[in-house]
């Protein structure tokens, strides 16, 4: 298995999917980046803006599950094309003057298109890589989210400052359409679709979903990723308002400062993918090379975020948020790879999508909770501190759950025994 070759063209498709996720996350960030002018222009309270941030995730999970099951039967190249077109087109209504209701509806529709993006991308990439070589391409694709923010924030913020937040949405729509045109030309299905070729499972016999979804590893991935996504969704919606309204930086400065957590996240994701794959190649167990490596940084990051209110300067507060929040990226790299160890190819897209649907519920809850906390606090700054304390505790709890529950090899052995017993019967 260690010598299983990677088919030609695998990294070309992985690069395209990297840019797919780059645009995906650029679309996600524009509301948070333009938070202050949007709140000002539409006269929104923190609670209303929190609702706007959460609205993106209202149908995000449902769409992810539905398209995930569809991806078990439909070529991923066409699904990815439809997703890219949908989220590009929904940006254009915001070019015109819009009200709060229109903005909410467009964000909900954007969530419908973007919900399945990561699980379908990973499923598509795994058709090109054998099991022991999946964490690095997973990290590269996941890295698109970080670079989407790093690249897009300064450019989008420049449009916001020099033109308006309306044109920022339009620019992202144009970029999405350009990517879709390229994908129509280069998008292909991977050749590795036989379970016996790419994993240690001897056959691709369907396993009841209840057996797959009730494994400790699946539950542990849900809880750990939920803790990580709570922090991520809060960063997407509330980091820039915290920097501008809480710490007093200008909107122009906020565009650059808001990239810092994603630079940190990029380093964490790439290093996790590289180290995990190197450990697997050296014979280290998946429990350590994936489970522990992905979960432990969540706990450490949460402890760092708890220190934010006690930092003496604004610069140190930002530094702690950057480091503590950036460490959460490790878990997204390892969980899809762990689940693919024991999930048949014919069910893999659905299982990864269900994982995403569950943990992204944090995206509905976290922005709304934070908006309510800020509005109810004695001062906005105190509200931000309370919100980050909640984030840190959720993050720590998710990391501890991962350390306790992620044992993929045990699940592989157990499900293989169940499969053999059903075959004999």
Residue pairs with C-beta under 8 A, 6 or more apart in sequence:
1 130
1 131
1 132
1 200
2 132
2 281
4 130
4 132
4 133
4 197
4 198
6 128
6 129
6 130
6 133
7 128
7 190
7 191
7 192
9 128
9 188
10 125
10 128
10 129
10 137
10 190
11 137
12 186
13 124
13 125
13 128
13 186
13 187
13 188
13 190
14 125
14 128
14 137
14 140
14 141
15 140
16 182
16 183
16 186
16 187
17 80
17 121
17 124
17 125
17 141
17 144
18 140
18 141
18 143
18 144
18 147
19 144
19 179
20 80
20 84
20 117
20 121
20 141
20 144
20 179
20 183
21 117
21 118
21 121
21 141
21 142
21 143
21 144
21 145
21 148
22 144
22 145
22 147
22 148
22 151
22 152
23 84
23 87
23 148
23 172
23 175
23 176
23 179
24 87
24 114
24 117
24 118
24 144
24 145
24 148
25 144
25 145
25 146
25 148
25 149
25 152
26 148
26 149
26 151
26 152
26 156
26 172
26 175
27 87
27 91
27 110
27 114
27 172
27 176
28 56
28 114
28 148
28 236
29 148
29 149
29 152
29 153
29 156
29 236
29 258
30 152
30 156
30 165
30 168
30 169
30 172
31 38
31 52
31 53
31 56
31 107
31 236
31 237
32 53
32 235
32 236
32 237
32 238
32 239
32 240
32 241
32 258
33 153
33 156
33 157
33 160
33 168
33 240
33 254
33 255
33 258
34 160
34 165
34 168
35 49
35 237
35 238
35 240
35 241
35 244
36 240
36 241
36 244
36 245
36 251
37 160
37 164
37 165
37 251
38 44
38 49
38 52
38 103
38 165
39 46
39 49
39 241
41 165
42 99
42 100
42 103
44 52
44 100
45 371
45 375
46 371
46 372
46 374
46 375
46 380
46 383
47 368
47 371
47 372
47 375
48 100
48 371
49 237
49 241
49 371
50 237
50 367
50 368
50 369
50 370
50 371
50 372
50 374
51 104
51 367
51 368
51 371
52 100
52 103
52 104
52 107
53 233
53 236
53 237
53 238
53 367
53 368
53 371
54 363
54 364
54 365
54 366
54 367
54 368
55 104
55 107
55 108
55 111
56 107
56 108
56 110
56 111
56 114
56 363
57 111
57 233
57 360
57 361
57 363
57 364
58 108
58 111
58 364
59 108
59 111
59 112
59 115
60 111
60 112
60 114
60 115
60 357
60 360
60 363
60 364
61 115
61 356
61 357
61 358
61 360
61 361
62 115
62 357
63 111
63 112
63 113
63 115
63 116
64 115
64 116
64 119
64 353
64 354
64 356
64 357
64 360
65 350
65 353
65 354
65 357
66 116
67 79
67 83
67 115
67 116
67 120
67 353
68 116
68 119
68 120
68 123
68 349
68 350
68 351
68 352
68 353
68 354
68 356
68 357
69 349
69 350
69 353
70 79
71 79
71 116
71 119
71 120
71 123
71 349
71 350
71 353
72 346
72 347
72 348
72 349
72 350
75 189
76 120
76 123
76 124
76 127
76 189
76 349
77 124
77 183
77 187
77 188
77 189
79 116
79 120
80 117
80 120
80 121
80 124
80 183
80 187
81 180
81 183
81 184
81 187
83 113
83 114
83 116
83 117
83 120
84 176
84 179
84 180
84 183
85 176
85 177
85 180
86 109
86 112
86 113
87 110
87 113
87 114
87 176
88 172
88 173
88 174
88 175
88 176
88 177
88 180
89 173
89 177
90 106
90 109
90 110
90 113
90 173
91 106
91 110
91 169
91 170
91 172
91 173
91 176
92 169
92 170
92 173
93 102
93 106
94 102
94 103
94 106
94 166
94 169
94 170
95 166
95 167
95 169
95 170
96 166
97 166
98 106
98 166
115 356
115 357
115 360
116 353
116 356
118 141
118 142
118 332
118 356
119 336
119 349
119 352
119 353
119 355
119 356
120 349
120 353
121 141
122 138
122 141
122 336
122 352
123 348
123 349
123 352
124 189
124 190
125 134
125 137
125 138
125 141
125 190
126 134
126 190
126 192
126 198
126 336
126 340
126 348
127 189
127 190
127 191
127 192
127 193
128 137
128 190
128 191
128 192
129 137
129 192
129 198
130 192
130 197
130 198
130 199
131 198
131 199
131 200
131 337
131 340
131 341
132 277
132 280
132 281
133 277
134 336
134 337
134 340
135 272
135 273
135 276
135 277
135 280
135 290
135 333
135 334
135 337
136 273
136 274
136 277
137 273
138 273
138 332
138 333
138 334
138 336
138 337
139 269
139 270
139 272
139 273
139 274
139 333
140 270
140 273
142 269
142 273
142 329
142 332
142 333
143 266
143 269
143 270
145 262
145 265
146 262
146 263
146 265
146 266
146 269
146 329
147 262
147 266
149 258
149 259
149 262
150 259
150 262
150 263
150 266
152 172
153 255
153 256
153 258
153 259
153 262
154 255
154 256
154 259
155 171
156 168
156 171
156 172
156 255
157 251
157 252
157 254
157 255
157 256
157 258
158 255
159 167
159 168
159 171
160 168
160 251
160 255
161 251
161 252
161 255
192 198
193 345
194 204
194 345
195 201
195 203
195 204
195 344
195 345
195 346
196 202
196 203
196 204
198 345
199 340
199 341
200 341
200 412
201 342
201 344
201 412
201 416
202 416
203 419
204 344
204 345
204 346
205 344
205 419
205 422
205 423
206 344
206 346
206 347
207 343
207 344
207 347
207 415
207 418
207 419
209 347
209 350
209 351
211 415
211 418
212 218
212 342
212 343
212 347
212 351
212 415
213 351
213 354
215 342
215 411
215 414
215 415
216 405
216 406
216 407
216 410
216 411
217 291
217 338
217 339
217 342
217 405
217 406
217 407
217 408
217 410
217 411
218 339
218 351
218 355
218 411
219 401
219 405
220 291
220 295
220 401
220 402
220 404
220 405
220 406
221 331
221 335
221 338
221 339
221 355
221 359
221 402
221 406
222 355
222 358
222 359
223 397
223 398
223 401
223 402
223 405
224 294
224 295
224 298
224 331
224 335
224 398
224 399
224 401
224 402
224 406
225 331
225 332
225 335
225 355
225 356
225 358
225 359
225 398
226 358
226 359
226 361
226 362
226 394
226 398
227 298
227 302
227 328
227 362
227 394
227 395
227 396
227 397
227 398
227 399
227 401
228 298
228 328
228 329
228 331
228 332
228 359
228 395
228 398
229 359
229 360
229 362
229 363
229 366
230 362
230 365
230 366
230 391
230 394
230 395
230 398
231 301
231 305
231 324
231 325
231 328
231 366
231 391
231 394
231 395
232 325
232 328
232 363
233 360
233 362
233 363
233 366
233 367
234 366
234 367
234 370
234 387
234 388
234 391
235 261
235 325
236 367
237 366
237 367
237 370
238 367
238 370
238 371
238 384
238 387
239 258
239 261
239 321
240 254
240 258
242 384
243 249
243 253
243 254
243 257
243 258
243 318
244 250
244 251
244 254
245 380
246 380
246 381
246 384
247 314
247 317
247 318
248 314
249 257
249 314
257 318
260 318
260 322
261 321
261 322
261 325
261 326
262 326
263 322
263 326
264 322
264 323
264 325
264 326
264 327
265 325
265 326
265 328
265 329
266 329
267 326
268 297
268 326
268 327
268 328
268 329
268 330
269 329
269 330
269 332
269 333
272 293
272 294
272 297
272 329
272 330
272 333
272 334
273 333
275 289
275 293
276 289
276 290
276 293
276 294
276 333
276 334
276 337
279 288
279 289
279 293
280 286
280 289
280 290
285 409
286 338
286 341
286 408
286 409
287 406
287 407
287 408
287 409
290 334
290 337
290 338
290 406
290 408
291 334
291 338
291 402
291 403
291 406
291 407
291 408
292 403
292 406
293 330
293 334
294 330
294 331
294 333
294 334
294 335
294 402
294 406
295 330
295 331
295 399
295 400
295 401
295 402
295 403
295 406
296 399
296 403
297 327
297 328
297 330
297 331
297 399
298 327
298 328
298 330
298 331
298 395
298 396
298 398
298 399
298 402
299 395
299 396
299 399
299 400
299 403
300 327
300 399
301 323
301 324
301 325
301 326
301 327
301 328
301 395
301 399
302 324
302 391
302 392
302 393
302 394
302 395
302 396
302 399
303 324
303 392
303 396
304 320
304 323
304 324
304 327
305 320
305 321
305 324
305 325
305 388
305 389
305 391
305 392
305 395
306 389
306 392
306 393
307 320
307 324
308 317
308 320
308 321
308 324
308 385
308 388
309 385
309 388
309 389
311 317
311 319
311 320
321 388
324 392
324 395
328 395
331 398
331 399
331 402
335 355
336 352
336 355
338 406
338 408
339 348
339 351
339 352
339 355
339 408
340 348
340 352
341 408
341 409
341 411
341 412
342 408
342 411
342 412
342 415
342 416
343 351
343 352
362 394
366 391
366 394
369 387
369 390
370 383
370 387
370 390
370 391
373 383
373 386
373 387
373 390
374 380
374 383
374 384
374 387
375 383
376 383
377 383
377 386
